[in-house]
């Protein structure tokens, strides 16, 4: 097939929409999500550098830009489903890895295969860059779900996604970028005008307070 097939597949990511099968006021494609996550990760990387931490920018950009490319083969799996159990999450990851490997071997010249196998592998690891990716990914997911809640979408899935995203972000509360998010960004988000304003604020505060009691 050749690299042409890879370039062609980039447009296909614009046609894969997140949270399929649910009513949404605004659709978000995997392509737009990857762009937004990269921009969020860039900002958080700058926050970490400002706090005195060394950021491997090449690694951060590569992780952020490529983190959801394997969804070309599997589609978007709803977050509460994908993470409902460690076993199920691992199974999804194994399927993605196998399908991605078959694609890379079939498309890329031999001298570039290992490069792209590395680029498309799971980027959320224990490095600073992997942690920034984990947080940036959940911040964009939090914003996507908040947008639906703000517009009055009655689908309970979006509140579930909002809560799961916030809890995951709080797992990284030792990071300078997460502390900045909690102190300077999240309050501004919650001050936006939206339906059930007080309820979502109460849920957010409860999740944060429970996390810091641990």
Backbone bond lengths (Angstrom), bond angles and torsions (degrees), N, CA, C in turn:
res aa  C-N    CA-C-N  psi(-1)  N-CA   C-N-CA  omega(-1)  CA-C   N-CA-C  phi
1 X - - - 1.468 - - 1.526 111.84 -
2 X 1.316 118.68 -44.04 1.451 121.92 176.65 1.524 114.09 86.45
3 X 1.342 114.67 172.47 1.460 121.88 -176.12 1.532 110.94 -63.17
4 X 1.338 116.83 -26.44 1.465 120.14 175.74 1.526 110.90 -50.94
5 X 1.329 116.40 -39.86 1.461 120.24 -178.88 1.528 111.01 -64.80
6 X 1.331 116.68 -35.31 1.467 121.07 176.94 1.519 110.87 -66.05
7 X 1.338 116.27 -47.83 1.463 119.87 179.30 1.534 110.43 -60.33
8 X 1.308 116.16 -40.78 1.460 121.09 179.39 1.524 111.01 -64.22
9 X 1.317 116.86 -36.25 1.469 121.11 -176.84 1.522 112.52 -67.39
10 X 1.342 117.49 -21.80 1.464 120.09 -179.45 1.523 110.95 -62.28
11 X 1.345 116.59 -34.55 1.464 119.91 176.64 1.522 111.12 -69.93
12 X 1.329 116.86 -29.26 1.463 120.21 179.43 1.526 111.42 -64.23
13 X 1.344 116.58 -28.88 1.468 119.83 179.12 1.521 111.81 -65.41
14 X 1.352 116.74 -22.10 1.455 120.55 176.92 1.529 111.37 -73.98
15 X 1.328 116.57 -15.74 1.468 120.69 -176.68 1.527 112.23 -101.52
16 X 1.321 116.93 -3.27 1.465 120.53 177.36 1.519 107.52 -96.00
17 X 1.338 116.28 111.78 1.458 120.56 -176.11 1.521 111.05 -98.31
18 X 1.312 114.29 144.50 1.456 121.64 -177.84 1.519 110.45 -78.85
19 X 1.339 115.49 151.39 1.471 122.82 -176.37 1.529 111.07 52.73
20 X 1.325 117.72 57.60 1.468 119.71 -179.19 1.524 111.90 -65.38
21 X 1.312 114.88 149.83 1.461 119.75 175.92 1.513 114.70 84.35
22 X 1.331 117.68 0.46 1.460 121.38 178.99 1.527 109.73 -116.84
23 X 1.342 115.45 142.95 1.460 119.24 176.19 1.515 109.51 -64.84
24 X 1.335 115.54 132.78 1.461 121.38 178.24 1.518 108.94 -138.65
25 X 1.317 116.05 141.68 1.457 120.08 174.05 1.524 110.77 -73.19
26 X 1.315 116.57 -30.81 1.465 121.00 -179.59 1.518 109.77 -135.45
27 X 1.311 116.23 125.56 1.459 121.25 177.43 1.531 110.16 -82.16
28 X 1.337 115.87 145.07 1.461 121.92 175.73 1.521 107.97 -128.96
29 X 1.316 116.58 124.03 1.458 120.10 -179.79 1.523 110.17 -88.24
30 X 1.322 115.83 164.14 1.462 120.71 176.10 1.527 109.90 -62.62
31 X 1.337 116.98 -36.21 1.463 120.62 179.39 1.530 110.91 -63.48
32 X 1.330 117.43 -46.57 1.461 119.75 -179.24 1.531 110.75 -67.84
33 X 1.320 116.47 -35.66 1.469 120.25 177.18 1.526 110.57 -61.50
34 X 1.323 117.63 -44.77 1.466 120.91 -179.56 1.526 111.05 -61.60
35 X 1.334 116.34 -40.28 1.471 120.26 177.71 1.523 110.65 -63.03
36 X 1.339 116.75 -47.25 1.465 120.46 -177.71 1.523 111.29 -65.25
37 X 1.322 117.10 -41.11 1.463 120.17 178.85 1.525 110.65 -61.80
38 X 1.330 116.50 -39.09 1.461 120.22 178.89 1.525 111.23 -64.44
39 X 1.333 116.93 -41.28 1.466 120.02 178.80 1.534 111.13 -67.34
40 X 1.326 117.01 -40.29 1.469 120.65 177.83 1.521 110.06 -65.32
41 X 1.342 116.59 -43.68 1.467 121.18 178.85 1.521 110.94 -61.87
42 X 1.326 116.36 -37.14 1.469 120.24 177.58 1.538 110.47 -60.22
43 X 1.329 116.14 -46.02 1.469 119.00 179.73 1.523 110.85 -63.93
44 X 1.324 116.97 -45.96 1.458 120.16 -179.32 1.533 111.13 -63.88
45 X 1.336 116.73 -34.36 1.461 119.93 175.52 1.520 110.97 -61.76
46 X 1.328 116.87 -39.68 1.461 120.57 177.54 1.522 111.40 -66.98
47 X 1.328 117.02 -36.99 1.464 120.02 176.56 1.529 110.45 -63.22
48 X 1.339 115.98 -42.60 1.468 120.01 179.56 1.533 110.80 -64.61
49 X 1.319 117.34 -41.95 1.469 119.88 177.68 1.522 110.80 -63.16
50 X 1.321 116.46 -42.02 1.466 120.81 179.35 1.527 110.67 -61.26
51 X 1.344 115.89 -29.15 1.470 120.71 179.06 1.533 111.80 -84.50
52 X 1.327 117.06 2.11 1.456 120.94 176.90 1.510 115.59 95.69
53 X 1.312 117.86 10.04 1.463 121.52 179.83 1.525 110.76 -95.72
54 X 1.319 115.76 142.68 1.460 120.94 -178.52 1.528 110.02 -86.15
55 X 1.327 116.41 126.85 1.460 122.41 -178.43 1.522 109.64 -111.85
56 X 1.316 116.05 129.14 1.464 121.59 172.55 1.531 106.46 -86.30
57 X 1.325 116.11 95.78 1.461 120.48 -171.16 1.526 112.21 -65.72
58 X 1.327 117.48 -38.00 1.459 118.88 178.80 1.533 110.00 -60.74
59 X 1.325 116.25 -46.29 1.452 120.33 179.47 1.531 110.85 -61.81
60 X 1.329 116.69 -43.03 1.467 120.36 -178.17 1.517 111.24 -62.31
61 X 1.336 116.80 -47.40 1.471 119.96 -179.08 1.530 111.23 -65.20
62 X 1.324 116.79 -40.76 1.463 119.51 -179.77 1.532 110.90 -64.88
63 X 1.316 116.76 -42.02 1.463 120.33 179.16 1.533 110.69 -63.76
64 X 1.331 116.06 -46.22 1.461 119.94 -175.10 1.528 111.72 -68.12
65 X 1.326 117.01 -45.39 1.466 120.42 -177.30 1.516 112.94 -65.10
66 X 1.329 116.52 -32.71 1.469 120.38 -171.59 1.521 114.27 -104.36
67 X 1.334 117.84 0.14 1.468 119.07 -165.68 1.528 114.01 -63.92
68 X 1.328 118.26 -26.66 1.465 119.30 -178.41 1.526 112.86 -114.72
69 X 1.330 117.52 13.40 1.462 118.23 179.88 1.533 112.44 -57.96
70 X 1.349 119.77 -38.47 1.475 119.49 179.22 1.525 114.67 -58.91
71 X 1.344 118.00 -15.62 1.456 119.53 176.73 1.529 111.31 -67.05
72 X 1.318 116.86 -11.41 1.460 120.56 172.10 1.526 110.16 -58.18
73 X 1.325 116.69 -30.03 1.463 121.40 -175.62 1.528 112.22 -97.20
74 X 1.327 117.85 -27.78 1.465 120.17 -174.12 1.520 113.63 -112.99
75 X 1.348 117.46 -13.78 1.453 120.06 -172.63 1.523 109.89 76.76
76 X 1.325 116.12 176.31 1.462 120.58 179.75 1.527 109.74 -86.03
77 X 1.324 116.11 125.80 1.459 122.04 176.73 1.518 107.79 -99.92
78 X 1.319 117.81 128.11 1.461 120.97 -177.60 1.530 110.16 -54.33
79 X 1.325 115.66 135.47 1.460 121.77 -176.39 1.531 113.38 -53.61
80 X 1.350 120.29 -49.30 1.478 118.50 -179.50 1.520 112.77 -60.81
81 X 1.340 117.11 -28.42 1.466 120.53 177.95 1.518 110.24 -75.56
82 X 1.325 115.74 -49.77 1.463 121.20 -176.15 1.522 112.20 -58.78
83 X 1.332 117.05 -35.75 1.458 120.77 -175.59 1.528 112.68 -106.44
84 X 1.330 117.20 17.97 1.468 119.75 -177.83 1.524 112.18 -66.76
85 X 1.333 117.20 -25.75 1.463 121.24 174.66 1.522 108.65 -154.14
86 X 1.332 115.95 152.79 1.462 119.86 179.53 1.526 110.69 -62.74
87 X 1.323 116.03 -36.25 1.468 120.05 -178.60 1.525 111.17 -65.41
88 X 1.331 116.22 -43.40 1.465 120.09 -179.93 1.520 110.96 -67.35
89 X 1.322 116.47 -41.31 1.461 120.49 178.10 1.525 110.75 -61.38
90 X 1.323 116.30 -43.06 1.459 120.68 178.77 1.522 111.20 -63.60
91 X 1.331 116.50 -38.18 1.460 120.08 178.73 1.525 110.83 -64.59
92 X 1.333 117.34 -44.78 1.467 120.77 176.50 1.533 110.27 -57.91
93 X 1.326 115.54 -42.97 1.468 119.59 -178.19 1.527 110.83 -64.44
94 X 1.319 117.55 -41.29 1.461 121.11 179.39 1.529 111.68 -63.07
95 X 1.334 115.88 -41.69 1.471 120.01 178.18 1.520 110.07 -63.34
96 X 1.341 117.47 -46.02 1.463 121.36 179.10 1.520 110.98 -60.02
97 X 1.332 116.84 -44.71 1.461 120.97 -177.84 1.520 111.34 -63.10
98 X 1.333 117.13 -42.03 1.462 120.28 -178.55 1.525 111.27 -68.14
99 X 1.326 117.29 -42.86 1.455 120.77 -179.52 1.534 110.77 -68.94
100 X 1.326 116.64 -36.97 1.462 120.78 177.51 1.525 110.73 -65.36
101 X 1.332 116.33 -42.84 1.463 120.56 178.66 1.523 111.10 -60.62
102 X 1.317 117.19 -44.32 1.465 120.51 179.46 1.521 111.28 -62.21
103 X 1.343 116.39 -38.38 1.463 120.84 179.02 1.527 110.60 -66.01
104 X 1.332 116.63 -47.67 1.467 120.83 -177.79 1.530 110.61 -61.31
105 X 1.307 116.87 -45.12 1.467 121.10 -179.88 1.526 110.72 -63.40
106 X 1.328 116.93 -35.68 1.454 120.28 -177.63 1.510 114.76 -81.51
107 X 1.350 117.25 -18.20 1.466 120.36 -172.50 1.525 113.53 -111.05
108 X 1.323 117.83 -42.45 1.460 120.44 -171.19 1.531 112.07 -91.73
109 X 1.332 116.32 143.75 1.470 119.88 172.87 1.523 109.98 -58.14
110 X 1.300 116.29 152.57 1.463 122.06 -173.27 1.522 112.38 -53.38
111 X 1.341 117.40 -38.88 1.460 120.48 -174.87 1.534 112.97 -70.20
112 X 1.346 117.93 -14.91 1.465 120.70 -179.51 1.525 113.47 -110.42
113 X 1.302 117.86 -1.53 1.463 120.07 -173.38 1.520 112.36 -64.09
114 X 1.316 116.98 -46.80 1.460 118.51 -177.46 1.524 111.38 -64.81
115 X 1.332 116.15 -34.30 1.464 120.07 177.70 1.525 110.29 -58.81
116 X 1.338 115.66 -46.67 1.461 118.76 -176.03 1.529 112.58 -79.25
117 X 1.317 116.83 -26.22 1.468 118.10 171.66 1.520 109.84 -63.27
118 X 1.324 117.24 -38.10 1.464 121.52 177.65 1.531 111.33 -70.60
119 X 1.343 116.69 -39.68 1.460 120.36 -179.05 1.525 112.21 -65.33
120 X 1.335 116.04 -35.14 1.465 120.00 -174.75 1.529 113.76 -93.26
121 X 1.335 117.56 -0.78 1.460 119.02 -180.00 1.526 110.11 -75.80
122 X 1.311 117.09 167.14 1.462 122.33 179.73 1.523 110.51 -56.50
123 X 1.337 116.78 122.73 1.460 120.96 -175.94 1.514 114.28 -97.19
124 X 1.320 117.35 -7.81 1.461 120.66 -177.79 1.524 109.33 -86.24
125 X 1.330 114.38 86.85 1.460 120.03 -178.07 1.524 109.54 -119.44
126 X 1.336 116.77 -164.93 1.458 121.04 -175.07 1.523 114.08 -88.25
127 X 1.337 117.28 3.10 1.460 119.73 174.64 1.528 109.18 -73.70
128 X 1.323 116.79 163.03 1.466 119.89 176.95 1.523 109.70 -59.10
129 X 1.348 115.90 -41.24 1.466 120.06 -179.02 1.530 111.17 -64.98
130 X 1.334 116.80 -39.09 1.462 120.89 177.63 1.515 112.06 -65.41
131 X 1.336 115.88 -37.08 1.468 120.09 178.53 1.528 110.75 -70.38
132 X 1.326 116.45 -40.36 1.471 119.46 176.96 1.521 109.89 -60.34
133 X 1.340 117.08 -42.17 1.463 120.68 177.44 1.522 110.87 -60.03
134 X 1.329 117.42 -45.70 1.465 121.20 179.88 1.523 111.17 -56.86
135 X 1.323 115.50 -43.80 1.463 120.53 -178.38 1.532 110.62 -70.87
136 X 1.327 117.01 -47.15 1.466 121.00 -177.96 1.524 111.12 -60.46
137 X 1.327 116.49 -40.11 1.459 121.60 178.56 1.528 110.61 -60.10
138 X 1.325 116.46 -44.64 1.464 120.67 -178.59 1.531 111.89 -74.25
139 X 1.318 117.19 -30.35 1.464 119.32 176.76 1.528 110.01 -65.04
140 X 1.331 117.00 -43.63 1.463 118.24 177.72 1.520 110.96 -64.78
141 X 1.332 117.16 -39.36 1.464 120.81 178.20 1.530 110.22 -64.21
142 X 1.326 116.53 -38.82 1.451 120.83 177.47 1.527 110.24 -62.24
143 X 1.332 116.83 -42.72 1.467 120.57 179.23 1.526 111.50 -66.65
144 X 1.324 117.17 -39.38 1.464 119.92 178.48 1.529 110.65 -62.19
145 X 1.324 116.28 -46.32 1.469 119.62 -179.21 1.527 110.87 -69.27
146 X 1.324 117.29 -38.54 1.463 120.76 177.31 1.520 110.80 -60.34
147 X 1.334 116.70 -40.29 1.462 120.43 179.42 1.518 112.13 -59.00
148 X 1.333 116.40 -38.77 1.466 120.00 178.58 1.530 110.95 -71.56
149 X 1.327 116.87 -41.33 1.472 120.91 177.82 1.531 109.85 -62.99
150 X 1.321 115.81 -42.94 1.467 121.64 -179.23 1.521 111.70 -60.31
151 X 1.329 116.02 -35.69 1.468 120.51 -179.00 1.527 112.62 -83.91
152 X 1.338 117.56 -2.71 1.453 121.13 176.30 1.509 114.26 89.98
153 X 1.324 118.18 21.88 1.466 120.73 177.18 1.537 108.72 -65.24
154 X 1.339 118.22 121.58 1.466 120.50 -176.13 1.529 114.15 -80.25
155 X 1.338 117.88 -5.27 1.459 120.84 -178.05 1.535 110.36 -64.68
156 X 1.343 118.11 117.89 1.478 120.33 -176.40 1.526 113.42 -65.30
157 X 1.322 118.24 -18.14 1.464 120.79 -179.70 1.521 111.59 -55.82
158 X 1.333 117.53 -35.84 1.461 119.39 -174.38 1.527 111.83 -72.04
159 X 1.327 117.11 -31.18 1.459 118.19 173.15 1.522 110.35 -70.32
160 X 1.334 117.04 -36.82 1.469 120.64 176.24 1.524 110.48 -60.87
161 X 1.330 116.10 -44.32 1.467 120.55 -179.86 1.525 110.45 -65.46
162 X 1.327 117.07 -41.88 1.465 121.17 178.20 1.527 110.23 -58.03
163 X 1.326 116.60 -48.61 1.466 120.88 -177.26 1.528 111.20 -65.86
164 X 1.332 117.21 -43.53 1.474 120.77 -179.89 1.521 110.52 -64.48
165 X 1.328 117.08 -39.36 1.468 120.93 179.63 1.518 110.82 -64.11
166 X 1.337 116.17 -45.30 1.464 120.07 -179.17 1.524 110.87 -64.02
167 X 1.329 116.97 -42.18 1.473 119.55 179.10 1.534 110.75 -61.53
168 X 1.325 117.12 -41.23 1.467 119.88 179.56 1.522 110.62 -65.15
169 X 1.324 117.41 -43.00 1.469 120.85 177.93 1.525 110.11 -57.93
170 X 1.327 116.64 -41.26 1.465 120.91 -178.27 1.526 112.72 -67.70
171 X 1.325 117.38 -20.51 1.466 119.80 175.49 1.529 111.48 -63.68
172 X 1.330 116.25 -19.16 1.468 121.56 -178.26 1.528 110.51 -109.66
173 X 1.322 116.97 30.06 1.465 121.14 -172.67 1.528 113.48 -66.69
174 X 1.332 117.23 -10.82 1.466 118.94 176.42 1.522 112.17 -77.50
175 X 1.329 117.41 -13.74 1.463 121.63 -177.20 1.530 110.65 -78.86
176 X 1.325 115.65 141.89 1.465 120.83 178.94 1.524 111.22 -60.25
177 X 1.316 116.76 -39.03 1.468 120.73 -178.15 1.523 111.63 -67.09
178 X 1.322 117.50 -35.59 1.465 120.42 178.46 1.524 109.99 -71.85
179 X 1.315 117.21 -40.91 1.471 119.41 176.46 1.529 110.26 -60.30
180 X 1.326 116.25 -39.47 1.468 120.15 177.57 1.523 110.20 -64.20
181 X 1.331 116.38 -42.89 1.461 120.68 179.90 1.525 110.87 -60.39
182 X 1.325 116.23 -46.35 1.462 120.75 -177.50 1.531 112.10 -67.48
183 X 1.311 116.41 -34.67 1.465 120.14 -176.10 1.522 113.25 -85.91
184 X 1.346 117.10 -38.83 1.461 119.68 -168.76 1.519 115.53 -114.57
185 X 1.341 117.84 -18.57 1.468 119.86 -175.30 1.522 111.78 -109.08
186 X 1.337 116.78 -50.17 1.462 120.36 -177.73 1.529 112.62 -58.45
187 X 1.346 119.98 -42.10 1.470 118.69 177.84 1.526 112.97 -59.81
188 X 1.338 116.84 -36.15 1.464 119.78 177.76 1.525 111.04 -67.19
189 X 1.332 116.25 -38.57 1.461 119.99 177.58 1.531 109.96 -61.07
190 X 1.320 116.27 -44.65 1.465 120.53 -177.05 1.524 113.17 -72.25
191 X 1.319 116.81 -16.33 1.465 119.65 178.54 1.521 112.00 -84.94
192 X 1.364 116.66 -7.03 1.461 120.81 175.59 1.530 109.17 -63.10
193 X 1.310 116.26 149.57 1.460 120.43 178.66 1.524 109.66 -78.95
194 X 1.329 116.59 127.50 1.452 120.12 176.88 1.524 110.35 -162.92
195 X 1.326 115.61 161.90 1.455 122.05 179.45 1.535 110.00 -65.55
196 X 1.314 117.38 146.84 1.465 122.96 -179.05 1.530 111.41 57.88
197 X 1.315 115.06 38.20 1.461 121.53 -177.17 1.529 111.74 -55.93
198 X 1.336 116.44 -50.41 1.466 120.05 -175.40 1.521 111.63 -66.53
199 X 1.341 117.20 -35.60 1.458 120.55 -178.56 1.525 111.25 -65.69
200 X 1.321 117.20 -46.74 1.460 119.62 -178.83 1.525 110.86 -67.45
201 X 1.319 116.54 -36.70 1.468 119.47 176.36 1.527 110.04 -61.20
202 X 1.337 116.92 -43.44 1.470 121.24 -179.87 1.521 110.89 -63.99
203 X 1.333 116.99 -42.01 1.462 121.17 178.53 1.522 110.35 -62.17
204 X 1.339 116.37 -44.47 1.468 121.57 -179.88 1.521 110.71 -60.61
205 X 1.337 116.58 -48.21 1.466 120.38 -178.75 1.530 111.26 -63.59
206 X 1.326 116.99 -37.89 1.462 120.80 179.72 1.529 111.01 -64.70
207 X 1.334 116.98 -43.64 1.467 120.90 179.52 1.524 110.26 -62.42
208 X 1.333 116.96 -44.59 1.467 121.11 -178.94 1.528 110.53 -65.20
209 X 1.325 116.77 -44.95 1.473 120.23 -179.15 1.526 110.96 -64.15
210 X 1.322 117.66 -41.25 1.473 120.64 179.48 1.515 111.00 -64.15
211 X 1.333 116.62 -38.75 1.464 120.73 -178.92 1.530 110.82 -64.79
212 X 1.331 116.52 -41.80 1.463 119.42 -176.27 1.520 112.51 -81.36
213 X 1.331 118.08 -8.07 1.469 120.56 173.68 1.524 111.35 -80.20
214 X 1.353 117.05 -18.65 1.468 120.77 -175.73 1.518 111.49 -68.33
